[in-house]
Amino acid sequence: MKLLVVSHNGGNVDKTINVLKANGFIVNHYQPDQGSKAEIRSDDGLAILLGPDLQKIEPCSFIRSLRSAGEDRPILVIASDTLYSQRVALLKAGADDVFSFPCDPQEISVRIRTVVRRARGFSKAEIQIGNITLDLNARCVYVNDKKIKITRKEYQILELLAMNRGKVVLKERIFNHLYDYNSIPNQKIIDVYVCKLRSKLQKAKAEQIISTVWGQGYIISAERTFVVEHIPSKQASPLTTAASL
């Protein structure tokens, strides 16, 4: 899961980013200024995290400016000022959750994932597709109730496809979900990851749920019957609508 962290350099933000990365998040870091707002809006991270070092801006104003520009992704805040009135003001401004700093690494990880999951319409921490179950909190995959071993990036791909079920997820979208803006691997690595993921699922006797949409990306069909390869026709269909997440 990719997060956009908005904070000044150094100090507490470096510690926060290291904690997030250790808990499986991909992090893009932006400075809290007017020039960064357009970059934040164009970055496809799933949530925005403010703080904890915001010396030069007022967090409530920054949040309101993002919301007024049409930003609808979850916005979370790590606040050094834990006064009740400040927390209420941040929530009224458009924040979805407020953390007190310092905060427990495990707690912040679970709360971020919970806010993002619910914002995407998933009330439970599990996604069931055929005989495959994704545990979104533990970031584990089960086939017929037996845990299977997959890599972190393989899990991230499966989770992204599952949370966008019925929509084509473009390869570029998957690539950006796996790597921050400082990474430069070849985009073809996505095909390698998907191939290995399919092989592991097949070995565990899972239903073949991941379909290829040639020239675009991958999809987990919303239908109960899964197709391994899908070649789009000239006319657009619901299955070839690119995922917006």
Kinemage of the C-alpha trace (Angstrom):
@kinemage 1
@onewidth
@group {chain A} dominant
@subgroup {mainchain}
@vectorlist {calphas} color= white
{ca met a 1} P 0.000 0.000 0.000
{ca lys a 2} L 1.393 3.384 -0.994
{ca leu a 3} L 1.140 6.405 1.308
{ca leu a 4} L 1.907 10.035 0.601
{ca val a 5} L 3.637 11.569 3.624
{ca val a 6} L 3.501 15.362 3.795
{ca ser a 7} L 6.004 16.894 6.215
{ca his a 8} L 9.216 18.881 6.437
{ca asn a 9} L 12.510 17.016 6.126
{ca gly a 10} L 14.455 15.563 9.020
{ca gly a 11} L 13.587 14.933 12.628
{ca asn a 12} L 10.514 12.948 13.447
{ca val a 13} L 9.347 12.465 9.864
{ca asp a 14} L 12.381 10.309 9.025
{ca lys a 15} L 11.564 8.029 11.943
{ca thr a 16} L 7.927 7.905 10.882
{ca ile a 17} L 8.788 6.989 7.286
{ca asn a 18} L 11.160 4.239 8.452
{ca val a 19} L 8.413 2.802 10.672
{ca leu a 20} L 5.913 2.857 7.809
{ca lys a 21} L 8.335 1.137 5.421
{ca ala a 22} L 9.106 -1.505 8.046
{ca asn a 23} L 5.369 -2.214 8.224
{ca gly a 24} L 5.054 -2.807 4.489
{ca phe a 25} L 4.084 0.649 3.186
{ca ile a 26} L 5.525 2.282 0.082
{ca val a 27} L 6.134 5.953 0.932
{ca asn a 28} L 6.416 9.042 -1.268
{ca his a 29} L 7.475 12.108 0.737
{ca tyr a 30} L 6.311 15.624 -0.151
{ca gln a 31} L 7.034 19.024 1.351
{ca pro a 32} L 4.024 20.871 2.842
{ca asp a 33} L 3.946 23.849 0.499
{ca gln a 34} L 1.687 25.202 -2.207
{ca gly a 35} L 3.851 23.796 -4.991
{ca ser a 36} L 3.510 20.236 -3.736
{ca lys a 37} L -0.290 20.155 -3.861
{ca ala a 38} L -0.425 19.475 -7.606
{ca glu a 39} L 2.136 16.662 -7.218
{ca ile a 40} L 0.148 15.159 -4.354
{ca arg a 41} L -3.028 15.270 -6.433
{ca ser a 42} L -1.313 13.497 -9.361
{ca asp a 43} L 0.282 10.782 -7.193
{ca asp a 44} L -1.897 7.663 -6.975
{ca gly a 45} L -1.119 6.747 -3.363
{ca leu a 46} L -4.091 5.393 -1.448
{ca ala a 47} L -3.907 7.841 1.463
{ca ile a 48} L -2.253 11.049 2.632
{ca leu a 49} L -0.482 11.280 5.989
{ca leu a 50} L 0.349 14.712 7.458
{ca gly a 51} L 3.022 15.361 10.058
{ca pro a 52} L 4.443 15.219 12.521
{ca asp a 53} L 6.751 18.149 11.619
{ca leu a 54} L 4.588 20.871 10.069
{ca gln a 55} L 6.272 23.995 11.366
{ca lys a 56} L 5.503 26.302 8.431
{ca ile a 57} L 1.839 25.551 7.721
{ca glu a 58} L -1.418 25.248 9.620
{ca pro a 59} L -2.604 21.616 9.171
{ca cys a 60} L -6.312 22.492 9.133
{ca ser a 61} L -5.832 25.018 6.326
{ca phe a 62} L -3.743 22.566 4.337
{ca ile a 63} L -6.412 19.863 4.683
{ca arg a 64} L -9.211 22.238 3.703
{ca ser a 65} L -7.280 23.347 0.621
{ca leu a 66} L -6.855 19.709 -0.477
{ca arg a 67} L -10.534 18.941 0.093
{ca ser a 68} L -11.649 22.060 -1.760
{ca ala a 69} L -9.523 20.949 -4.721
{ca gly a 70} L -11.482 17.679 -4.870
{ca glu a 71} L -9.165 15.415 -2.877
{ca asp a 72} L -11.294 12.499 -1.678
{ca arg a 73} L -8.652 10.049 -0.458
{ca pro a 74} L -8.271 9.435 3.288
{ca ile a 75} L -6.205 12.097 5.053
{ca leu a 76} L -4.615 11.126 8.344
{ca val a 77} L -2.670 13.368 10.725
{ca ile a 78} L 0.108 12.699 13.230
{ca ala a 79} L -0.271 15.607 15.656
{ca ser a 80} L 2.232 16.652 18.295
{ca asp a 81} L -0.500 18.813 19.827
{ca thr a 82} L -2.912 16.263 21.281
{ca leu a 83} L -5.349 18.732 22.793
{ca tyr a 84} L -8.963 17.676 22.350
{ca ser a 85} L -9.833 20.965 20.608
{ca gln a 86} L -7.012 20.481 18.054
{ca arg a 87} L -8.079 16.917 17.244
{ca val a 88} L -11.666 18.041 16.754
{ca ala a 89} L -10.549 20.930 14.523
{ca leu a 90} L -8.498 18.567 12.318
{ca leu a 91} L -11.435 16.173 11.935
{ca lys a 92} L -13.800 19.038 11.095
{ca ala a 93} L -11.323 20.289 8.488
{ca gly a 94} L -11.546 16.957 6.676
{ca ala a 95} L -9.084 14.581 8.361
{ca asp a 96} L -10.233 10.969 8.612
{ca asp a 97} L -8.121 10.093 11.658
{ca val a 98} L -5.687 11.796 14.040
{ca phe a 99} L -2.769 10.101 15.807
{ca ser a 100} L -0.907 11.365 18.844
{ca phe a 101} L 2.881 11.589 18.491
{ca pro a 102} L 4.778 9.492 19.391
{ca cys a 103} L 2.553 6.592 18.375
{ca asp a 104} L 2.877 2.831 18.513
{ca pro a 105} L 4.105 1.475 15.120
{ca gln a 106} L 1.675 -1.439 15.115
{ca glu a 107} L -1.269 0.800 15.997
{ca ile a 108} L -0.540 3.352 13.287
{ca ser a 109} L -0.149 0.574 10.701
{ca val a 110} L -3.484 -1.043 11.576
{ca arg a 111} L -5.340 2.270 11.780
{ca ile a 112} L -4.055 3.456 8.406
{ca arg a 113} L -4.997 0.171 6.734
{ca thr a 114} L -8.426 0.218 8.405
{ca val a 115} L -9.221 3.767 7.248
{ca val a 116} L -8.101 2.998 3.680
{ca arg a 117} L -10.000 -0.303 3.590
{ca arg a 118} L -13.253 1.269 4.769
{ca ala a 119} L -12.829 4.192 2.376
{ca arg a 120} L -12.690 1.619 -0.446
{ca gly a 121} L -15.936 -0.013 0.707
{ca phe a 122} L -14.591 -3.007 2.635
{ca ser a 123} L -16.154 -3.222 6.092
{ca lys a 124} L -14.325 -6.422 7.030
{ca ala a 125} L -10.592 -7.099 7.249
{ca glu a 126} L -10.930 -10.099 4.929
{ca ile a 127} L -11.601 -10.468 1.226
{ca gln a 128} L -12.963 -13.813 0.042
{ca ile a 129} L -12.647 -14.712 -3.646
{ca gly a 130} L -13.496 -18.309 -4.465
{ca asn a 131} L -11.382 -20.504 -2.176
{ca ile a 132} L -8.870 -17.706 -1.567
{ca thr a 133} L -8.956 -15.483 1.525
{ca leu a 134} L -6.911 -12.313 2.021
{ca asp a 135} L -6.314 -11.169 5.602
{ca leu a 136} L -5.868 -7.421 5.105
{ca asn a 137} L -4.545 -6.764 8.611
{ca ala a 138} L -1.996 -9.578 8.757
{ca arg a 139} L -1.286 -9.277 5.002
{ca cys a 140} L -1.568 -13.041 4.572
{ca val a 141} L -3.228 -15.256 1.960
{ca tyr a 142} L -5.092 -18.512 2.632
{ca val a 143} L -6.262 -21.158 0.170
{ca asn a 144} L -8.911 -23.514 1.555
{ca asp a 145} L -8.095 -22.068 5.005
{ca lys a 146} L -4.401 -22.967 4.693
{ca lys a 147} L -1.851 -20.161 4.712
{ca ile a 148} L 0.399 -20.039 1.659
{ca lys a 149} L 3.816 -18.426 1.409
{ca ile a 150} L 4.116 -15.522 -1.018
{ca thr a 151} L 6.432 -12.520 -1.109
{ca arg a 152} L 5.481 -9.034 0.054
{ca lys a 153} L 5.217 -7.701 -3.490
{ca glu a 154} L 3.158 -10.700 -4.635
{ca tyr a 155} L 0.760 -10.025 -1.764
{ca gln a 156} L 0.588 -6.323 -2.636
{ca ile a 157} L -0.374 -7.175 -6.216
{ca leu a 158} L -3.052 -9.642 -5.128
{ca glu a 159} L -4.464 -7.181 -2.590
{ca leu a 160} L -4.591 -4.368 -5.169
{ca leu a 161} L -6.385 -6.574 -7.701
{ca ala a 162} L -8.799 -7.883 -5.060
{ca met a 163} L -9.678 -4.373 -3.848
{ca asn a 164} L -10.372 -3.413 -7.469
{ca arg a 165} L -12.304 -6.547 -8.357
{ca gly a 166} L -14.148 -6.209 -11.642
{ca lys a 167} L -11.825 -3.441 -12.902
{ca val a 168} L -8.693 -3.653 -14.996
{ca val a 169} L -5.666 -2.536 -12.993
{ca leu a 170} L -3.115 -1.116 -15.394
{ca lys a 171} L 0.483 -2.326 -15.198
{ca glu a 172} L 1.611 1.245 -14.575
{ca arg a 173} L -0.789 1.431 -11.611
{ca ile a 174} L 0.589 -1.813 -10.177
{ca phe a 175} L 4.162 -0.612 -10.686
{ca asn a 176} L 3.449 2.639 -8.845
{ca his a 177} L 1.776 0.677 -6.058
{ca leu a 178} L 4.934 -1.396 -5.509
{ca tyr a 179} L 7.660 1.206 -5.829
{ca asp a 180} L 8.282 4.760 -4.640
{ca tyr a 181} L 9.394 7.534 -6.975
{ca asn a 182} L 13.075 6.801 -6.254
{ca ser a 183} L 12.902 3.251 -7.652
{ca ile a 184} L 13.753 2.548 -11.292
{ca pro a 185} L 13.214 -1.170 -12.048
{ca asn a 186} L 11.882 -2.195 -15.446
{ca gln a 187} L 8.076 -2.198 -15.574
{ca lys a 188} L 8.228 -5.706 -17.078
{ca ile a 189} L 8.988 -6.963 -13.565
{ca ile a 190} L 5.217 -6.835 -12.957
{ca asp a 191} L 4.677 -9.722 -15.401
{ca val a 192} L 7.308 -11.743 -13.536
{ca tyr a 193} L 5.626 -11.127 -10.171
{ca val a 194} L 2.192 -12.064 -11.518
{ca cys a 195} L 3.574 -15.234 -13.120
{ca lys a 196} L 5.133 -16.330 -9.825
{ca leu a 197} L 1.974 -15.438 -7.895
{ca arg a 198} L -0.207 -17.469 -10.260
{ca ser a 199} L 2.168 -20.420 -9.958
{ca lys a 200} L 2.039 -20.369 -6.155
{ca leu a 201} L -1.756 -20.089 -6.134
{ca gln a 202} L -2.055 -22.951 -8.616
{ca lys a 203} L 0.303 -25.121 -6.562
{ca ala a 204} L -1.934 -24.524 -3.534
{ca lys a 205} L -4.960 -25.616 -5.633
{ca ala a 206} L -6.472 -22.131 -5.668
{ca glu a 207} L -8.964 -21.065 -8.291
{ca gln a 208} L -7.280 -19.185 -11.129
{ca ile a 209} L -8.705 -15.759 -10.427
{ca ile a 210} L -6.174 -13.436 -12.113
{ca ser a 211} L -6.868 -12.678 -15.758
{ca thr a 212} L -4.630 -10.874 -18.238
{ca val a 213} L -5.999 -8.009 -20.305
{ca trp a 214} L -3.483 -7.771 -23.106
{ca gly a 215} L -1.816 -4.412 -23.560
{ca gln a 216} L -3.351 -3.076 -20.350
{ca gly a 217} L -2.901 -5.034 -17.151
{ca tyr a 218} L -4.678 -7.569 -14.955
{ca ile a 219} L -8.114 -8.121 -13.492
{ca ile a 220} L -9.938 -10.292 -10.993
{ca ser a 221} L -13.375 -10.739 -12.504
{ca ala a 222} L -16.442 -9.748 -10.524
{ca glu a 223} L -18.125 -12.872 -11.880
{ca arg a 224} L -17.911 -16.246 -10.158
{ca thr a 225} L -16.347 -17.862 -13.273
{ca phe a 226} L -12.765 -16.722 -13.754
{ca val a 227} L -10.991 -16.437 -17.096
{ca val a 228} L -7.207 -16.676 -17.210
{ca glu a 229} L -6.676 -14.691 -20.423
{ca his a 230} L -8.901 -11.873 -21.645
{ca ile a 231} L -8.354 -10.093 -24.956
{ca pro a 232} L -10.477 -6.926 -25.103
{ca ser a 233} L -12.752 -6.410 -28.075
{ca lys a 234} L -12.920 -3.151 -30.008
{ca gln a 235} L -15.939 -2.077 -27.989
{ca ala a 236} L -15.319 -1.181 -24.367
{ca ser a 237} L -16.824 -3.492 -21.783
{ca pro a 238} L -17.225 -3.237 -17.992
{ca leu a 239} L -14.221 -5.509 -17.594
{ca thr a 240} L -11.939 -3.136 -19.463
{ca thr a 241} L -12.621 -0.081 -17.374
{ca ala a 242} L -9.319 0.964 -15.862
{ca ala a 243} L -9.259 1.006 -12.080
{ca ser a 244} L -9.217 4.436 -10.539
{ca leu a 245} L -7.761 3.221 -7.257
